């Protein structure tokens, strides 16, 4: 017999940074945009690329490669800005590409492994193995905590 908990899924947006796939719950995603002009803001953290004017709203843009301590790359045609909202904060994340939207069974989510890179480890809420894919689920409130 299948329990209600086993049937529960969370819908996530899957995106890539380097060769890893990450996931953000779709209920926090406001939109996915192509790369656009980002206005640099002086004296901000290195991982804050600047701000964009998105439909009349000034939105800060965080480079997740920089935030996780990954090597920088040139922006390509596949680079996307994922607009995320958590509580009253709206931020754009620069990612290598945004792949798809999928359902992850809640019971497939495991706690983050201890072997993950030290810098990004604090930002991970768990991992989920779906087929041959390993998805890293982000802890949005920690990614957005700019004091770290």
N, C-alpha and C positions, 0 to 999 in steps of 0.2 A: 504494500500500500504506500502511495506517495503522500508525504506530509505536506502541509501548506508551506512550510519553510523551504522544502526542497523545490517547490514550484516557483518560489520567488526569484525574480531576476531584477538586476538594475541595468538600465540602458546607459551606455557610455559612448563618448566620442573617443575614437582611437587615433593617436597621432604618433609621429616618429621623431626621435632625436638620435642622431647617429644610427646605430643598428638596433636600437631598442624601441619597443612599442609601449606607449604610456596610455592611460585612460583617465578621463574626467567624467563624472556623472553628467548626463545630458541636461538634467534639470538646473545645472549651474551655468550652462553654455547659452549665451545670448545670440551668438552668431559666429561664422567663420568667414574671414575676409582675406582677399589676396593682399600681398604686401603692398603698402602704400607709403607715401612720404611720412617720415617720423621726424618731428621737431625735437631736437636735443634740448634737454633742460639742464642748465648748469648746476653743479654741486649735488647731483643725485648719485645714488649707488651705481657702480659700474654696470650691474645687470639691468638697470632701468635705461632702456634705449631712448626714451623721451615720451612725447604725447602725440596723439593723432586727433583730428577733428572728425568724429564719426557721427554723421547725421546730426550735427549741431551739438554733440556732447564731447567734451575734451576727455579723452581716455588715456591713462598712462599705459605704456607698453613695456613689458618685462621680457627680456631675452632669456628663455629657459635654458639654453645652452650655457650662457654666462652664469645664470643662477645656480646651475648644478655643477659648475666647474668643468664643463666639457670644452674641448677646443673649438674656437670660432670657425665658421665657414662663410664663404660668400653667399649672399642671398641668391636663390635660384627661382625658377618659375614655379616650383612646387611649394615654396615657403608660404606659410599661412599665418594669420594672426587669429587666434581663437579668443573671442571676447567672452570673459567669464565674470559672473556676478556671484559674490558671496556676501551675505548680509547686505550692507549698503555700499559695498566696494565693487566697482566695475573696473576690470583690468584686461588688457590684451596680452596674450602670451605668444611670442614668436616661436614657431615650431618648424621643423624641416618639412613636414607634410602632414596633412590631416587625412587619414585613410578612410575610415568608415564609422558607422554607428552600429553597435552590436548590443545584444543582451548578454549579460554575464550572470550565470546562476549564483545567487548569494552564497550557497554552500561550496562553491569552487574557490572562494577567496580565502587565501591563507595569509597569516601574518608575514610581514616582510622578513626575508632571510637576513641573517647577520652579516653575510658576505658581500652585500651591496657596497659600492663605493662610499666612503665615509661622508663626502660632501652631500650627495643626494639622498643618503639614507634617512635623514630627518624628514624629508618631504614625502616619503612613501607610506601609505596607509596599509598596503597589502599587495599581494600578487595573485594572479589568476591564470591558470593554464587552460586554454581553450583550444582543443585539438593540438596542433603542433606550435601554437603561439603562446608566448608568455607575456602577459599584460601586466604592467606596473601601474598600480592605482595610486594617484596622487592625493596627498593630504593637503587640500587647497588652503586651509587656514594657515598652515605652516609655510607653504610656498609664498603666500601673500603677506606673511609677517615680515615686514621690511626692516625690523630692528635686528634680525639675525645676521 
